[in-house]
Amino acid sequence: MFHTAEHSRFQHALGAMHLTGQFTEHLFSSLQQSFDDLPSQPLVVETMRIAGLLHDVGHGPFGHFFDTEVLRPHGLDHEDVGRSLVLGPLFELIASLGRSPHGPFAAGEMVDPRWVAYVMAPAELPSFTPPGWLEALKPVLCGPVSTDNMDYVPRDAYMCGVAVGPVDLPRLRHYMFIKDGQLVLHQHGAPALEMFLSARLYMYNHVYFHRTVRRIDLHLRPVFAATCRALLPAGSPLEHLDSYLRLTDWSLMSEVERLQQDPRSEEERSLGESWRDVTERRLPWQLAYEAYHELDRATAGAGLSDRNLVEQAIRQELPTAWRGVGIAVDLASTAPRPENPAADRQPLRLFDPMSQLVEVEAASRLLVRLLPSRTVWLRVYTDSAGAREAIRAAASRVAVTLASEAAPAG
């Protein structure tokens, strides 16, 4: 698959910190024109740098797969855990900072850890009202063209050996500024935005959602969560942050090796054998059908949102003799643009140099032209070689129907 992709999340965290600092330094002069209560430049830059460094600190092993299989049953994701770490174990360390790489803070200044927690994740921070300057800067790290995305898209493409076309980050940075308290992109930077968003969508559709990546995920689901649960205390991870921090990709794989070589029970022996099937690529699930859908509205393709319902529909279409075979439906979906790009809280607007105005509808038109509202890879796997052709035909019929369904009003 992508054998050179051996980079770590730590490298991404450093890259996001660096880019976030660069963008914040660039934006500071225009930020001053919007906010009279702006702190010193070193404090503002360091607040954003620390948020960039820590924005993924809540990730567990295997990244977003851990979110789905382990955190979601607790109603959490890695951003919830990351904020708990910033406002808990890391609070005093963050508050003790006194300078950025470019100079000391002004007298009496300190980084408020709540600032970091607020700006590091898209959701609002409960019981916290951010200063205006921080709210203006939040899209730098959490917007559709964020420094988070700007780091991982070219980094992942390079390390995977994937050519996605040019990603002109200096040009994007040059044409961004703060106007009337909002992050704005000059229209002359729109071509760079187009290149970047196209590259990001390509990476999702052909790397992160690669058919083999998703196939391995199918085999991991039955054993991954069980293995992680055995390494964590019972209850919410937020109640056991020390244990959570000790669970890393390396500690998990060490446990997998122990399960394979020295199981202590029949349950562990079974887990070890299942992990061996994954690590040695003995994967019984084979691809029977795949189709890619680009949907223009978030309400379109409502039928392609629940893999259990899709599986039921496919089984109903199968000849009776094949309805009991093993089927696994995978729906890999992403939403590349906001459904309402012109909303008041849209984090990036376009500045028209001819009218000298921030054009609200321009961002909407640009994003609608460039990106679908939602993309879906529908893949159907089976462990029965003889049923593949019948499954492919049934899935093809079902996909046409489900892709045309709209979500019910209200």
SULURJO-V924911 format. One record per residue. N is the residue number from 1. RES is the residue in one letter. OMEGA is omega in whole degrees, 0 to 359 (999 if undefined). NEAR is the number of other C-alpha atoms within 10 Angstrom. D_CENTER is the distance of its C-alpha to the mean C-alpha in Angstrom with 1 decimal. Layout:
# SULURJO-V924911
n & res & omega & near & d_center
N & RES & OMEGA & NEAR & D_CENTER
N & RES & OMEGA & NEAR & D_CENTER
This chain:
# SULURJO-V924911
n & res & omega & near & d_center
1 & M & 180 & 10 & 20.8
2 & F & 191 & 12 & 19.2
3 & H & 179 & 8 & 21.7
4 & T & 182 & 11 & 21.1
5 & A & 183 & 14 & 17.4
6 & E & 180 & 9 & 18.6
7 & H & 186 & 12 & 16.7
8 & S & 175 & 8 & 15.3
9 & R & 178 & 14 & 12.5
10 & F & 177 & 13 & 15.6
11 & Q & 178 & 14 & 16.2
12 & H & 180 & 20 & 12.8
13 & A & 178 & 22 & 13.6
14 & L & 179 & 17 & 17.0
15 & G & 178 & 20 & 15.9
16 & A & 177 & 29 & 13.7
17 & M & 182 & 24 & 16.7
18 & H & 181 & 18 & 19.1
19 & L & 180 & 23 & 17.5
20 & T & 176 & 29 & 17.1
21 & G & 179 & 26 & 20.7
22 & Q & 181 & 17 & 21.9
23 & F & 181 & 25 & 20.6
24 & T & 176 & 22 & 21.9
25 & E & 180 & 17 & 25.3
26 & H & 185 & 17 & 25.5
27 & L & 191 & 21 & 24.8
28 & F & 183 & 19 & 27.2
29 & S & 178 & 13 & 30.4
30 & S & 176 & 16 & 29.3
31 & L & 179 & 24 & 27.8
32 & Q & 182 & 17 & 31.3
33 & Q & 181 & 13 & 32.8
34 & S & 187 & 17 & 30.8
35 & F & 180 & 15 & 31.2
36 & D & 184 & 9 & 34.5
37 & D & 184 & 10 & 33.2
38 & L & 175 & 17 & 30.7
39 & P & 180 & 16 & 30.9
40 & S & 180 & 16 & 31.7
41 & Q & 178 & 20 & 29.5
42 & P & 181 & 20 & 28.9
43 & L & 180 & 24 & 27.7
44 & V & 181 & 22 & 25.3
45 & V & 183 & 25 & 23.9
46 & E & 175 & 27 & 23.7
47 & T & 181 & 25 & 21.9
48 & M & 178 & 31 & 19.1
49 & R & 181 & 26 & 19.2
50 & I & 176 & 26 & 19.0
51 & A & 177 & 28 & 16.0
52 & G & 180 & 29 & 14.3
53 & L & 189 & 22 & 15.6
54 & L & 188 & 23 & 14.6
55 & H & 180 & 26 & 11.2
56 & D & 186 & 23 & 9.8
57 & V & 180 & 20 & 13.3
58 & G & 180 & 21 & 12.7
59 & H & 171 & 24 & 10.8
60 & G & 178 & 24 & 13.3
61 & P & 178 & 17 & 14.5
62 & F & 168 & 13 & 12.5
63 & G & 187 & 15 & 9.1
64 & H & 175 & 14 & 7.1
65 & F & 176 & 17 & 10.6
66 & F & 176 & 18 & 12.2
67 & D & 185 & 21 & 10.4
68 & T & 189 & 15 & 11.7
69 & E & 187 & 16 & 15.0
70 & V & 185 & 21 & 16.1
71 & L & 185 & 22 & 14.6
72 & R & 177 & 12 & 14.4
73 & P & 177 & 11 & 18.2
74 & H & 182 & 12 & 18.7
75 & G & 185 & 10 & 16.8
76 & L & 164 & 16 & 14.3
77 & D & 185 & 19 & 10.7
78 & H & 179 & 22 & 10.0
79 & E & 175 & 21 & 10.3
80 & D & 180 & 18 & 13.7
81 & V & 180 & 21 & 14.8
82 & G & 178 & 22 & 14.0
83 & R & 178 & 25 & 16.0
84 & S & 178 & 18 & 18.7
85 & L & 180 & 20 & 19.0
86 & V & 182 & 24 & 19.4
87 & L & 179 & 17 & 21.9
88 & G & 185 & 12 & 23.6
89 & P & 184 & 12 & 24.3
90 & L & 187 & 14 & 23.1
91 & F & 185 & 18 & 24.8
92 & E & 179 & 13 & 28.1
93 & L & 179 & 11 & 26.8
94 & I & 182 & 19 & 24.7
95 & A & 182 & 14 & 27.8
96 & S & 181 & 12 & 30.1
97 & L & 182 & 17 & 28.7
98 & G & 182 & 18 & 31.4
99 & R & 169 & 17 & 30.4
100 & S & 177 & 18 & 27.9
101 & P & 184 & 9 & 28.6
102 & H & 177 & 11 & 30.6
103 & G & 181 & 13 & 32.8
104 & P & 174 & 15 & 33.6
105 & F & 174 & 20 & 32.6
106 & A & 182 & 14 & 35.5
107 & A & 177 & 8 & 37.8
108 & G & 181 & 6 & 36.5
109 & E & 174 & 16 & 32.9
110 & M & 175 & 19 & 30.0
111 & V & 175 & 22 & 26.2
112 & D & 181 & 17 & 25.7
113 & P & 177 & 22 & 22.9
114 & R & 175 & 19 & 22.1
115 & W & 181 & 22 & 21.3
116 & V & 181 & 27 & 18.7
117 & A & 181 & 24 & 17.3
118 & Y & 191 & 21 & 17.4
119 & V & 185 & 28 & 15.7
120 & M & 182 & 27 & 12.8
121 & A & 185 & 22 & 11.0
122 & P & 185 & 13 & 11.3
123 & A & 175 & 11 & 13.7
124 & E & 177 & 12 & 17.3
125 & L & 184 & 16 & 18.9
126 & P & 175 & 7 & 21.8
127 & S & 179 & 6 & 25.3
128 & F & 174 & 10 & 24.3
129 & T & 185 & 12 & 25.3
130 & P & 170 & 15 & 23.8
131 & P & 185 & 12 & 26.3
132 & G & 182 & 14 & 26.1
133 & W & 180 & 21 & 25.2
134 & L & 177 & 19 & 22.1
135 & E & 179 & 18 & 21.0
136 & A & 182 & 22 & 21.6
137 & L & 184 & 25 & 19.5
138 & K & 179 & 23 & 16.4
139 & P & 177 & 22 & 15.0
140 & V & 182 & 27 & 15.3
141 & L & 187 & 27 & 12.3
142 & C & 183 & 20 & 10.6
143 & G & 180 & 18 & 11.9
144 & P & 177 & 19 & 11.3
145 & V & 187 & 18 & 12.8
146 & S & 175 & 18 & 11.5
147 & T & 172 & 26 & 12.7
148 & D & 179 & 25 & 9.3
149 & N & 182 & 19 & 8.6
150 & M & 177 & 23 & 12.4
151 & D & 190 & 21 & 12.5
152 & Y & 181 & 19 & 10.1
153 & V & 179 & 21 & 11.2
154 & P & 180 & 23 & 14.9
155 & R & 181 & 17 & 14.7
156 & D & 179 & 19 & 13.1
157 & A & 181 & 20 & 15.5
158 & Y & 184 & 14 & 18.4
159 & M & 178 & 14 & 17.9
160 & C & 182 & 17 & 17.6
161 & G & 183 & 13 & 20.6
162 & V & 179 & 15 & 19.0
163 & A & 182 & 12 & 20.7
164 & V & 183 & 18 & 18.5
165 & G & 185 & 13 & 21.1
166 & P & 172 & 11 & 21.4
167 & V & 190 & 20 & 18.8
168 & D & 182 & 16 & 21.1
169 & L & 178 & 17 & 19.4
170 & P & 180 & 11 & 22.9
171 & R & 177 & 15 & 23.9
172 & L & 181 & 21 & 20.9
173 & R & 183 & 19 & 21.7
174 & H & 185 & 15 & 25.4
175 & Y & 175 & 19 & 25.1
176 & M & 176 & 23 & 23.0
177 & F & 177 & 21 & 25.0
178 & I & 177 & 20 & 25.5
179 & K & 180 & 18 & 28.0
180 & D & 175 & 13 & 29.3
181 & G & 180 & 19 & 26.5
182 & Q & 175 & 23 & 23.6
183 & L & 187 & 25 & 21.4
184 & V & 173 & 21 & 23.1
185 & L & 175 & 24 & 22.9
186 & H & 183 & 18 & 26.4
187 & Q & 178 & 21 & 26.9
188 & H & 176 & 16 & 28.0
189 & G & 183 & 18 & 24.4
190 & A & 178 & 18 & 23.2
191 & P & 177 & 12 & 23.8
192 & A & 176 & 20 & 21.4
193 & L & 180 & 23 & 18.8
194 & E & 179 & 16 & 19.5
195 & M & 183 & 16 & 19.3
196 & F & 182 & 24 & 15.9
197 & L & 177 & 22 & 14.3
198 & S & 178 & 17 & 16.2
199 & A & 180 & 19 & 15.0
200 & R & 180 & 20 & 11.3
201 & L & 178 & 20 & 12.2
202 & Y & 181 & 19 & 14.4
203 & M & 178 & 21 & 11.9
204 & Y & 186 & 17 & 9.9
205 & N & 189 & 18 & 13.3
206 & H & 176 & 11 & 15.2
207 & V & 183 & 18 & 13.4
208 & Y & 179 & 15 & 10.2
209 & F & 180 & 19 & 12.2
210 & H & 185 & 15 & 15.5
211 & R & 181 & 20 & 18.2
212 & T & 174 & 14 & 19.1
213 & V & 181 & 13 & 15.7
214 & R & 178 & 16 & 15.6
215 & R & 177 & 21 & 19.3
216 & I & 177 & 16 & 18.9
217 & D & 179 & 15 & 16.4
218 & L & 182 & 17 & 19.3
219 & H & 181 & 19 & 21.6
220 & L & 188 & 17 & 19.5
221 & R & 184 & 13 & 19.1
222 & P & 187 & 14 & 22.7
223 & V & 187 & 16 & 22.9
224 & F & 183 & 22 & 19.7
225 & A & 180 & 17 & 19.7
226 & A & 179 & 14 & 23.5
227 & T & 179 & 18 & 23.4
228 & C & 180 & 20 & 20.9
229 & R & 180 & 12 & 23.0
230 & A & 182 & 11 & 26.1
231 & L & 181 & 16 & 24.7
232 & L & 174 & 17 & 23.8
233 & P & 178 & 13 & 26.3
234 & A & 179 & 10 & 26.6
235 & G & 182 & 10 & 24.9
236 & S & 176 & 16 & 21.8
237 & P & 179 & 18 & 20.0
238 & L & 179 & 17 & 20.5
239 & E & 184 & 12 & 24.2
240 & H & 186 & 13 & 24.0
241 & L & 179 & 18 & 21.8
242 & D & 178 & 13 & 24.2
243 & S & 179 & 13 & 23.8
244 & Y & 181 & 20 & 20.0
245 & L & 180 & 14 & 20.1
246 & R & 179 & 14 & 22.4
247 & L & 181 & 18 & 20.2
248 & T & 175 & 16 & 18.5
249 & D & 184 & 13 & 17.9
250 & W & 179 & 11 & 21.5
251 & S & 177 & 13 & 23.1
252 & L & 181 & 19 & 21.6
253 & M & 173 & 14 & 22.9
254 & S & 177 & 12 & 26.2
255 & E & 178 & 19 & 26.5
256 & V & 178 & 23 & 25.9
257 & E & 179 & 15 & 28.7
258 & R & 179 & 15 & 30.9
259 & L & 181 & 23 & 30.3
260 & Q & 188 & 18 & 31.5
261 & Q & 185 & 12 & 34.4
262 & D & 180 & 13 & 35.6
263 & P & 183 & 18 & 34.7
264 & R & 181 & 10 & 36.5
265 & S & 178 & 10 & 36.6
266 & E & 177 & 9 & 36.5
267 & E & 178 & 10 & 33.1
268 & E & 178 & 19 & 31.8
269 & R & 179 & 17 & 33.7
270 & S & 177 & 15 & 31.9
271 & L & 180 & 21 & 28.5
272 & G & 179 & 23 & 29.5
273 & E & 178 & 17 & 30.8
274 & S & 176 & 21 & 27.6
275 & W & 180 & 24 & 25.6
276 & R & 177 & 16 & 28.3
277 & D & 180 & 15 & 27.8
278 & V & 185 & 18 & 24.1
279 & T & 178 & 12 & 24.9
280 & E & 176 & 8 & 27.9
281 & R & 170 & 11 & 26.2
282 & R & 190 & 13 & 28.7
283 & L & 184 & 15 & 26.5
284 & P & 182 & 15 & 28.6
285 & W & 179 & 19 & 26.1
286 & Q & 182 & 17 & 26.8
287 & L & 178 & 20 & 25.3
288 & A & 183 & 22 & 27.7
289 & Y & 170 & 19 & 25.9
290 & E & 178 & 18 & 22.9
291 & A & 181 & 13 & 22.4
292 & Y & 181 & 14 & 19.9
293 & H & 171 & 16 & 19.9
294 & E & 185 & 18 & 19.0
295 & L & 184 & 19 & 19.7
296 & D & 181 & 15 & 21.0
297 & R & 180 & 16 & 20.6
298 & A & 182 & 18 & 18.2
299 & T & 180 & 16 & 21.3
300 & A & 177 & 19 & 22.1
301 & G & 182 & 24 & 21.7
302 & A & 179 & 16 & 21.7
303 & G & 181 & 19 & 23.2
304 & L & 181 & 25 & 20.1
305 & S & 182 & 16 & 18.0
306 & D & 186 & 12 & 19.8
307 & R & 179 & 18 & 20.4
308 & N & 178 & 12 & 23.4
309 & L & 177 & 13 & 25.1
310 & V & 179 & 23 & 24.5
311 & E & 179 & 18 & 26.0
312 & Q & 181 & 13 & 29.0
313 & A & 180 & 17 & 29.6
314 & I & 180 & 24 & 29.7
315 & R & 179 & 20 & 32.0
316 & Q & 180 & 14 & 34.3
317 & E & 183 & 19 & 34.6
318 & L & 169 & 19 & 35.5
319 & P & 185 & 12 & 39.2
320 & T & 183 & 9 & 40.4
321 & A & 184 & 8 & 40.9
322 & W & 187 & 17 & 37.2
323 & R & 180 & 17 & 35.7
324 & G & 183 & 9 & 35.4
325 & V & 178 & 16 & 33.6
326 & G & 178 & 12 & 30.3
327 & I & 173 & 23 & 27.4
328 & A & 180 & 20 & 23.7
329 & V & 177 & 23 & 21.6
330 & D & 176 & 24 & 17.9
331 & L & 179 & 19 & 15.9
332 & A & 189 & 21 & 12.8
333 & S & 172 & 19 & 11.6
334 & T & 179 & 17 & 9.4
335 & A & 187 & 17 & 10.7
336 & P & 179 & 19 & 11.1
337 & R & 175 & 18 & 13.4
338 & P & 178 & 19 & 14.6
339 & E & 179 & 18 & 17.5
340 & N & 184 & 15 & 19.8
341 & P & 182 & 21 & 19.1
342 & A & 181 & 19 & 22.5
343 & A & 183 & 12 & 21.9
344 & D & 184 & 8 & 23.4
345 & R & 176 & 10 & 20.1
346 & Q & 190 & 18 & 18.5
347 & P & 178 & 22 & 17.1
348 & L & 178 & 21 & 18.6
349 & R & 181 & 24 & 22.1
350 & L & 179 & 24 & 24.5
351 & F & 180 & 26 & 27.8
352 & D & 183 & 15 & 30.8
353 & P & 180 & 11 & 33.3
354 & M & 180 & 7 & 36.1
355 & S & 184 & 8 & 36.0
356 & Q & 181 & 9 & 34.6
357 & L & 171 & 11 & 32.4
358 & V & 185 & 20 & 28.7
359 & E & 183 & 16 & 28.5
360 & V & 184 & 17 & 26.4
361 & E & 183 & 13 & 26.6
362 & A & 179 & 17 & 25.9
363 & A & 179 & 22 & 22.2
364 & S & 182 & 21 & 22.2
365 & R & 182 & 12 & 24.4
366 & L & 183 & 15 & 22.4
367 & L & 178 & 21 & 19.0
368 & V & 179 & 18 & 20.9
369 & R & 186 & 10 & 22.7
370 & L & 195 & 15 & 19.8
371 & L & 169 & 20 & 17.1
372 & P & 177 & 21 & 17.4
373 & S & 180 & 21 & 16.2
374 & R & 172 & 21 & 14.6
375 & T & 180 & 23 & 14.7
376 & V & 165 & 22 & 15.6
377 & W & 173 & 20 & 16.7
378 & L & 178 & 22 & 19.4
379 & R & 179 & 22 & 20.7
380 & V & 180 & 26 & 23.6
381 & Y & 177 & 22 & 24.7
382 & T & 175 & 20 & 28.1
383 & D & 180 & 17 & 30.2
384 & S & 181 & 16 & 33.3
385 & A & 183 & 12 & 34.3
386 & G & 184 & 11 & 37.1
387 & A & 189 & 19 & 35.0
388 & R & 182 & 21 & 32.5
389 & E & 179 & 12 & 34.5
390 & A & 178 & 17 & 35.1
391 & I & 180 & 26 & 31.4
392 & R & 181 & 20 & 30.5
393 & A & 181 & 15 & 33.1
394 & A & 181 & 19 & 32.2
395 & A & 179 & 26 & 28.4
396 & S & 179 & 16 & 29.3
397 & R & 182 & 14 & 31.5
398 & V & 183 & 20 & 29.0
399 & A & 180 & 21 & 26.1
400 & V & 181 & 12 & 28.4
401 & T & 185 & 12 & 29.2
402 & L & 181 & 17 & 25.8
403 & A & 182 & 18 & 24.2
404 & S & 182 & 14 & 26.9
405 & E & 175 & 14 & 26.6
406 & A & 177 & 15 & 25.5
407 & A & 179 & 12 & 24.3
408 & P & 180 & 8 & 27.4
409 & A & 179 & 5 & 28.2
410 & G & 999 & 3 & 27.5
